[in-house]
Amino acid sequence: MCGIFGITGHSEASNLTYLGLHALQHRGQESAGIVASDGNQLRAFRAMGLVADIFTAPTLEKLPGSSAIGHVRYSTAGVSQLKNAQPLSVEYAGGHLAVAHNGNLVNARELRASLESDGAIFQSDSDTEVVIHLIARSRQPTFEKKVIEALSKVQGAYSLLFLTKNQLVAVRDPYGFRPLVLGRLRNSYVLASETTALDLIEAEYIRELEAGEMVVIDAQGLRTLQPFAPTRLGRCIFEHVYFAKPDSVLFGTSVYEARKELGRQLAREQPAPGADLVIAVPDSGVPSAIGFSQVSGIPYDVGLIRSHYVGRTFIEPQQSIRHFGVKLKLSAVRQVLKGKRVVVVDDSIVRGTTSRKIVKMLKAAGAVEVHLRISSPPTSWPCYYGIDTPSRQELIASNHTTEEIARYVTADTLGYLSLEGLGKALGDPERSTFCTACFSGKYLAGEVSPEAKAQSAKAQHTSEAAVAESAVATGPTVLPPKQASA
């Protein structure tokens, strides 16, 4: 997760970086930061919280310069504390340096242990700091060569922005796990995790950086290198399923159109004949629900309303309101649902607890049947490349059948999109250009840690009794004949 943004050659670099981060806020809400260069020194400001709350006009005035990089964080490596907020900025023998990272390094722990045994002192828990130490220790003559040497030692996912006094450098890992795009705003170059950030500042989209590509922008202009050995593509398929913003173009495809096609394919594979309406779990489920409606012919309506004013913290009553957290974010439209057989489309099921609460909410609002359809395959494996998924033991699909999950979430029926259908909907039936590890368990980069292996092995032996005991309703696997409403 996380979002990164960079711009060079603009007198209002920090202000535009602020806007770019605002457009990428969906990629991380824990902390945000900006580092700017005026050609002589780097100035940084980082804080916990949301972009709009952190950066005021007086704060941005303290970040002068024509180049800047920014970061919004959702922690997947390192605790959620200010010391891990990015961009990280340091001063070393080579001068001032700042770095913003989207992704996760699977061998960071081993590299860190080796560096610490050699005397390195770390100031954060972030795996990104490992890259800084490797750069600082490199004896290569130029900064870009130091970066290349450092990154040749790491494994995993990274889209990186580096800022020095006079250079902006962008690098994407050889698998292309995380997105990174290049744009232009008049005489300025812009780099961002998603095209939605370019749209907000009215920058022209040039292209997506290729997997393994390095872009260097300085006084001589823009030049590009391909310093790493080519490998098969491993673009994160979950970006299209859930994480990216619908108005972005990701891996050359409209996210909105891709999600609608996921819904269409889901309707072909997991139909719900006899249902009265299709609704979505907002916001990520909306395009897929529309696609499901288009193919199935079942009318689409709005049955769940999402609150856009939920903060990161709130006071929760102890007992008085059941399912308080979900009710705070979602509310059911009783007038739409009452007496209806409802197909509800969501992007994924992780632990199953939220889905259970949503299904119960819909039935409490009057839905006579709820048929849950998921526009991705079962999430059975944790991600080690930068998406925040829990351990395999906590993933409900890793140890339970679809029928068992349906009983747990109290849905009348449950249907997932197949892995083959997912690839077909995204124009790659063989999934040869995507990473599908969270669905298939086939990891592309590096070995998973011994702790993760032990965790997965333990999860495989977890009893299925937990789901069976907590199930409160058993639903048919097919829709029963439609009955007249009372």
JOLINNOR-V289809 format. One line per field, one symbol per residue. ss: DSSP state (H for helix, E for strand, L for the rest). psi: psi as a letter, one per 20 degrees, with the letter a starting at -180 (. if undefined). burial: 1 if it has 24 or more other C-alpha atoms within 12 Angstrom, else 0. A space follows every 50 residues. Layout:
# JOLINNOR-V289809
ss: ???
psi: ???
burial: ???
This chain:
# JOLINNOR-V289809
ss: LLEEEEEELLLLHHHHHHHHHHHLHHHLLLEEEEEEELLLLEEEEEEELL HHHHLLHHHHHLLLLLEEEEEEELLLLLLLLHHHLLLEEEEELLEEEEEE EELLELLHHHHHHHHHHLLLLLLLLLLHHHHHHHHHHLLLLLHHHHHHHH HLLLLELLEEEEELLLLEEEEELLLLLLLLEEEEELLEEEEELLHHHHHH LLLEEEEELLLLLEEEEELLEEEEELLLLLLLLLEEHHHHHHHLLLLLEE LLEEHHHHHHHHHHHHHHHLLLLLLLEEEELLLLLHHHHHHHHHHHLLLE LLLEEELLLLLLLLLLLLLLLLLHHHHHHEEELHHHHLLLEEEEEELLLL LLHHHHHHHHHHHHLLLLEEEEEELLLLLLLLLLLLLLLLLHHHLHHHLL LHHHHHHHHLLLEEEELLHHHHHHHLLLLLLLLEELHHHHLLLLLLLLLH HHHHHHHHHHLLLLHHHHHHLLLLLLLLLLLLLLLL
psi: bqqqqqqqkphlggghhggghghjhiipjgrqqppqpjihrppqpqrqaq ghhgorghghhjmrrjqqqrpppopioqrnrhhiqrqpprpahibqpqpp poappikhggggggghhjiqpqiriqihhggghhghiqjqhrghhggggg iiiqqbppoqpppahjqpppqpqhhkgqqpqprpndjqqqpqhqhhhggh jkqppfrpqqpjqppppahibpqqqmiqpqrqqlpohighgggqphjqop kjqpgghghhhghghghghmrmpiqhqprqoqhhighhhggggghhjpqp roippppjkpahqrppqgihoqlggghhhqqqnhhhhpjqopppprhrpe higggghgghgghhjiphqpopppkrrpoiqqpjjjpnqarhhiohiijq rhghggggikqhqppqpqhghggghjjmhikijqpkhhhhjnphorqqqh ghghgggghhjpqihgghhipiqpqqiqprqpqqq.
burial: 11111111111111111111111111111111111111101111111111 11011000110011111111111111110101111111110001011111 11111111101100000000010111111111111101000011111111 10111111111111111111111111111111111001111111111111 10101011111111111100010010110000111111111111111111 11111111111111111111111111111111111111111111110111 11111000000000000000001011111111000111111111111111 11111111111110111111111111111111111111111111111111 01111111111111111111111111000010111111110011100100 000001001000000010000010100110000000
